[in-house]
Amino acid sequence: MDQGPLVMEEIDAGEQLLRQFDRYDPVLSAFWLKAVDEEQRYLYIASEGIDDTNFDLGYGEVMRIANLTRSMYLNPFRVKLVYANDPLTKHSVRMRKQFPGRMPIRFGGMVFGGISVDDGYIYPPLLPETSNANEAGVSSGDTRR
């Protein structure tokens, strides 16, 4: 069964998770991808701080945030952490440089980081939050290692 198009609620839920994750480990790049050969789309989070020694801790943080935010539009099991040197990360960073600015990048029907993609969405770089209000009710303390 094919998944429908990425909707605004998923994009917003993903951004909420990214903002919280960025407090744990700065996000280098983040994007949704629906590969041609997969039924589901996934939210990819790339960070220079994620490596073989703390990969499991990063996923633990994703689960912690997801449990606190409880968005019906974001399944934490459809989040993939990727290294900064992953081909998908490199491709997203290249596209971000090619199309700079605050607009997200939507694309589809192309090869992205070595995989054929039906649908993709690259988040713009995260800006600092402008208020101290924490909409998600998630602690802003650094919980990293």
C-alpha positions as CSV (number, residue, x, y, z in Angstrom):
1,M,0.0,0.0,0.0
2,D,1.5,3.3,-1.1
3,Q,1.7,6.2,1.4
4,G,0.0,9.5,0.6
5,P,1.9,12.8,0.2
6,L,3.7,14.4,3.1
7,V,1.3,16.7,4.8
8,M,1.8,19.9,6.8
9,E,1.0,18.2,10.1
10,E,3.9,15.7,9.6
11,I,6.2,18.5,8.6
12,D,5.3,20.5,11.7
13,A,5.6,17.4,14.0
14,G,9.0,16.7,12.5
15,E,10.2,20.2,13.1
16,Q,9.1,20.0,16.7
17,L,11.1,16.9,17.1
18,L,14.1,18.5,15.4
19,R,14.0,21.6,17.6
20,Q,14.1,19.4,20.7
21,F,16.8,17.0,19.3
22,D,18.9,20.1,18.3
23,R,19.2,20.9,22.0
24,Y,20.6,17.4,22.6
25,D,22.9,17.3,19.5
26,P,23.0,20.1,16.9
27,V,21.2,19.1,13.7
28,L,23.3,19.4,10.6
29,S,20.5,18.6,8.2
30,A,17.0,17.0,8.4
31,F,14.8,15.7,5.6
32,W,11.9,13.5,4.8
33,L,12.4,10.8,2.1
34,K,10.1,8.3,0.5
35,A,12.3,5.9,-1.5
36,V,10.9,4.3,-4.6
37,D,11.3,0.8,-3.1
38,E,9.9,1.6,0.3
39,E,6.2,1.9,1.4
40,Q,6.9,4.5,4.1
41,R,8.6,7.8,4.2
42,Y,11.2,8.4,6.9
43,L,12.5,11.5,8.7
44,Y,16.3,11.6,8.5
45,I,18.2,13.5,11.1
46,A,21.9,14.2,10.4
47,S,24.3,15.4,13.1
48,E,28.0,15.6,13.4
49,G,27.8,14.4,17.0
50,I,26.2,11.1,16.1
51,D,28.7,8.3,15.7
52,D,29.1,4.5,16.4
53,T,29.8,5.2,20.1
54,N,26.5,7.0,20.8
55,F,24.1,6.0,18.0
56,D,21.9,4.2,20.5
57,L,21.8,7.2,22.8
58,G,20.6,9.3,19.9
59,Y,17.7,7.0,19.2
60,G,17.0,7.0,22.9
61,E,16.7,10.8,22.7
62,V,14.3,10.5,19.7
63,M,12.1,8.1,21.7
64,R,12.2,10.4,24.8
65,I,11.1,13.4,22.8
66,A,8.5,11.5,20.9
67,N,7.0,10.2,24.2
68,L,6.8,13.7,25.6
69,T,5.4,15.4,22.5
70,R,3.0,12.5,21.6
71,S,2.3,13.7,18.1
72,M,0.0,11.4,16.1
73,Y,1.8,12.7,13.0
74,L,5.2,11.4,13.9
75,N,6.1,7.8,14.4
76,P,9.5,7.6,16.2
77,F,10.1,4.3,14.4
78,R,10.1,6.2,11.1
79,V,13.0,8.4,12.2
80,K,16.5,7.5,11.0
81,L,19.7,9.0,12.4
82,V,22.4,9.4,9.9
83,Y,26.1,10.4,10.2
84,A,27.4,13.6,8.8
85,N,29.4,11.8,6.2
86,D,26.5,9.7,4.9
87,P,25.7,10.2,1.2
88,L,22.2,11.2,2.0
89,T,23.5,13.9,4.4
90,K,26.0,15.1,1.9
91,H,23.3,15.4,-0.8
92,S,21.0,17.3,1.4
93,V,23.8,19.8,2.4
94,R,24.7,20.2,-1.3
95,M,21.0,21.0,-2.2
96,R,20.8,23.4,0.7
97,K,23.8,25.3,-0.6
98,Q,22.4,25.2,-4.1
99,F,19.0,26.7,-2.8
100,P,20.0,28.8,0.2
101,G,17.5,30.6,2.3
102,R,14.6,29.9,4.6
103,M,12.4,28.0,2.3
104,P,12.1,24.2,2.5
105,I,13.2,22.2,-0.5
106,R,10.6,19.8,-2.1
107,F,11.6,17.3,-4.7
108,G,10.8,14.0,-6.2
109,G,11.5,11.6,-9.0
110,M,15.3,11.8,-8.7
111,V,18.3,10.0,-7.3
112,F,19.2,11.5,-3.9
113,G,22.4,10.3,-2.2
114,G,22.4,7.2,-4.3
115,I,18.7,6.1,-3.8
116,S,15.8,6.7,-6.1
117,V,13.3,9.0,-4.4
118,D,9.5,9.5,-5.0
119,D,9.1,12.4,-2.6
120,G,11.5,14.5,-0.5
121,Y,11.4,17.5,1.7
122,I,14.5,19.2,3.2
123,Y,13.9,21.4,6.2
124,P,15.5,24.9,6.2
125,P,18.2,25.4,8.8
126,L,16.7,25.7,12.3
127,L,16.6,29.3,13.6
128,P,16.8,29.9,17.4
129,E,13.4,30.0,19.0
130,T,12.2,33.5,19.7
131,S,10.3,32.8,22.9
132,N,11.0,31.0,26.1
133,A,7.7,29.2,25.9
134,N,8.1,25.5,25.3
135,E,5.1,24.4,23.3
136,A,5.9,20.7,23.5
137,G,6.4,20.7,27.3
138,V,9.8,19.1,26.7
139,S,12.7,20.0,29.0
140,S,15.2,22.2,27.3
141,G,18.0,21.0,29.5
142,D,20.9,19.2,27.8
143,T,20.4,15.5,28.3
144,R,23.3,14.4,26.2
145,R,25.6,11.7,27.6
